[in-house]
Amino acid sequence: MDIADKKAIVLGGTSGIGLKTSLMLVEKGASVVAVSRDPSKAGDVPDGIRLAALDTRDLDAVEAFFNAEGDIDILVNSATGGSRAFGPFMEMDMKGFQGSFDKLWGYANVLRYGVSHVRETGSIVIVSGSPARKPKPGQIALSAVGSAVEALARAIAAEIAPKRINVVSPGIIDTPMVALSGDDRTKHYQNVTKSHLIDRPGDPAEVAKGIIFAIENEFITGTTIDVDGGWLATQ
Ligand SMILES: NC(=O)c1ccc[n+]([C@@H]2O[C@H](COP(=O)([O-])OP(=O)(O)OC[C@H]3O[C@@H](n4cnc5c(N)ncnc54)[C@H](OP(=O)(O)O)[C@@H]3O)[C@@H](O)[C@H]2O)c1
């Protein structure tokens, strides 16, 4: 797909991976609506990006949003959705575990009401994460949600063809999702990537390039692209 002059909507497009994707889409000539609950966090954005407020968990608001936007060519969802629960499953606060699925419900809401507005030639990308297929200790909730995200895309792909849908699965990426700063941040990322084949956190631009690849390449649908520093191949 030639991205120039296309209309794109990026849920979670105001921070981290989604913001970088929005910026790359604009550089390639698309007009982008970057969406989140508090879009002011994006700061100054180029002319090609319009910011919009929406909570992907609010089904009625999601439906109204897509009805108002009309036809689109590119739909990306990287919104985290809500909180994420960590820790052993047998010690899990089940409200926290269930809350982690806000990401899945947000993705499902957006697909349910967004896909019908995507043109037949259009492309959809949603974002899972390496724990989906290779959880580390304490990542049971992330794994269950990420696996469901990947299964959702794979299952929907046949139903919505020729519209394409793919998943991009990041490893550890240095984004505002981690609130630490200074030395604490550096040490955290060193610690969580030291066993990886590529022993550093990824840059959001490296994941955004994976998303752009999934959009531009018209021969892929229903699959998952890993941008993970070798997480899955690490022993
Ligand atoms: N960073 C990593 O290491 C990593 C690893 C694996 C997978 N991932 C996945 O990659 C995706 C992007 O993560 P990121 O690192 O770029 O996170 P981020 O920098 O925290 O960005 C998350 C974005 O989602 C928006 N958002 C969250 N909940 C929302 C909701 N209910 N409705 C609408 N927008 C919402 C946030 O804005 P508001 O707060 O204003 O709503 C923000 O724009 C997520 O799905 C995450 O699970 C990230």
The ligand as an SDF file (V2000), in Angstrom:
LIG
                    3D

 48 52  0  0  0  0  0  0  0  0999 V2000
    6.6830   -0.7250   25.7970 N   0  0  0  0  0  0  0  0  0  0  0  0
    6.8500   -2.0450   25.8740 C   0  0  0  0  0  0  0  0  0  0  0  0
    7.8730   -2.5400   26.4100 O   0  0  0  0  0  0  0  0  0  0  0  0
    5.7970   -2.9760   25.3140 C   0  0  0  0  0  0  0  0  0  0  0  0
    6.1030   -4.3540   25.2420 C   0  0  0  0  0  0  0  0  0  0  0  0
    5.1680   -5.2220   24.7330 C   0  0  0  0  0  0  0  0  0  0  0  0
    3.9520   -4.7510   24.3010 C   0  0  0  0  0  0  0  0  0  0  0  0
    3.6730   -3.4210   24.3940 N   0  0  0  0  0  0  0  0  0  0  0  0
    2.3730   -2.9740   23.9150 C   0  0  0  0  0  0  0  0  0  0  0  0
    2.5390   -1.9520   22.9690 O   0  0  0  0  0  0  0  0  0  0  0  0
    1.4120   -1.0750   23.0020 C   0  0  0  0  0  0  0  0  0  0  0  0
    1.8930    0.3610   23.1210 C   0  0  0  0  0  0  0  0  0  0  0  0
    2.6110    0.5030   24.3420 O   0  0  0  0  0  0  0  0  0  0  0  0
    3.5630    1.7470   24.6100 P   0  0  0  0  0  0  0  0  0  0  0  0
    4.7760    1.1950   25.2330 O   0  0  0  0  0  0  0  0  0  0  0  0
    3.6550    2.6040   23.3990 O   0  0  0  0  0  0  0  0  0  0  0  0
    2.7160    2.4580   25.7710 O   0  0  0  0  0  0  0  0  0  0  0  0
    2.5010    4.0220   26.1130 P   0  0  0  0  0  0  0  0  0  0  0  0
    3.6630    4.8400   25.7110 O   0  0  0  0  0  0  0  0  0  0  0  0
    2.0760    4.0270   27.5400 O   0  0  0  0  0  0  0  0  0  0  0  0
    1.2690    4.4190   25.1870 O   0  0  0  0  0  0  0  0  0  0  0  0
    0.0200    3.8410   25.4010 C   0  0  0  0  0  0  0  0  0  0  0  0
   -1.0120    4.6870   24.6770 C   0  0  0  0  0  0  0  0  0  0  0  0
   -2.2880    4.0850   24.8430 O   0  0  0  0  0  0  0  0  0  0  0  0
   -3.2150    5.1070   25.2520 C   0  0  0  0  0  0  0  0  0  0  0  0
   -4.2810    4.4420   25.9860 N   0  0  0  0  0  0  0  0  0  0  0  0
   -4.1690    3.6530   27.0840 C   0  0  0  0  0  0  0  0  0  0  0  0
   -5.3760    3.2150   27.4710 N   0  0  0  0  0  0  0  0  0  0  0  0
   -6.2860    3.7470   26.5940 C   0  0  0  0  0  0  0  0  0  0  0  0
   -7.6850    3.6570   26.4820 C   0  0  0  0  0  0  0  0  0  0  0  0
   -8.4140    2.9350   27.3340 N   0  0  0  0  0  0  0  0  0  0  0  0
   -8.2940    4.3220   25.4610 N   0  0  0  0  0  0  0  0  0  0  0  0
   -7.5700    5.0460   24.5750 C   0  0  0  0  0  0  0  0  0  0  0  0
   -6.2240    5.1650   24.6390 N   0  0  0  0  0  0  0  0  0  0  0  0
   -5.5990    4.5290   25.6430 C   0  0  0  0  0  0  0  0  0  0  0  0
   -2.3640    6.0600   26.0810 C   0  0  0  0  0  0  0  0  0  0  0  0
   -2.9030    7.3610   26.2130 O   0  0  0  0  0  0  0  0  0  0  0  0
   -3.9340    7.8050   27.3710 P   0  0  0  0  0  0  0  0  0  0  0  0
   -3.3460    7.4340   28.6800 O   0  0  0  0  0  0  0  0  0  0  0  0
   -4.0610    9.3070   27.1430 O   0  0  0  0  0  0  0  0  0  0  0  0
   -5.2220    7.1090   27.0960 O   0  0  0  0  0  0  0  0  0  0  0  0
   -1.1350    6.1150   25.1970 C   0  0  0  0  0  0  0  0  0  0  0  0
   -1.3340    6.9710   24.0910 O   0  0  0  0  0  0  0  0  0  0  0  0
    0.5490   -1.5470   24.1840 C   0  0  0  0  0  0  0  0  0  0  0  0
   -0.4940   -2.3490   23.6850 O   0  0  0  0  0  0  0  0  0  0  0  0
    1.5080   -2.3810   25.0140 C   0  0  0  0  0  0  0  0  0  0  0  0
    0.8340   -3.3770   25.7570 O   0  0  0  0  0  0  0  0  0  0  0  0
    4.5630   -2.5160   24.8710 C   0  0  0  0  0  0  0  0  0  0  0  0
  1  2  1  0
  2  3  2  0
  2  4  1  0
  4  5  1  0
  4 48  2  0
  5  6  2  0
  6  7  1  0
  7  8  2  0
  8  9  1  0
  8 48  1  0
  9 10  1  0
  9 46  1  0
 10 11  1  0
 11 12  1  0
 11 44  1  0
 12 13  1  0
 13 14  1  0
 14 15  2  0
 14 16  1  0
 14 17  1  0
 17 18  1  0
 18 19  2  0
 18 20  1  0
 18 21  1  0
 21 22  1  0
 22 23  1  0
 23 24  1  0
 23 42  1  0
 24 25  1  0
 25 26  1  0
 25 36  1  0
 26 27  1  0
 26 35  1  0
 27 28  2  0
 28 29  1  0
 29 30  1  0
 29 35  2  0
 30 31  1  0
 30 32  2  0
 32 33  1  0
 33 34  2  0
 34 35  1  0
 36 37  1  0
 36 42  1  0
 37 38  1  0
 38 39  2  0
 38 40  1  0
 38 41  1  0
 42 43  1  0
 44 45  1  0
 44 46  1  0
 46 47  1  0
M  CHG  2   8   1  16  -1
M  END
$$$$
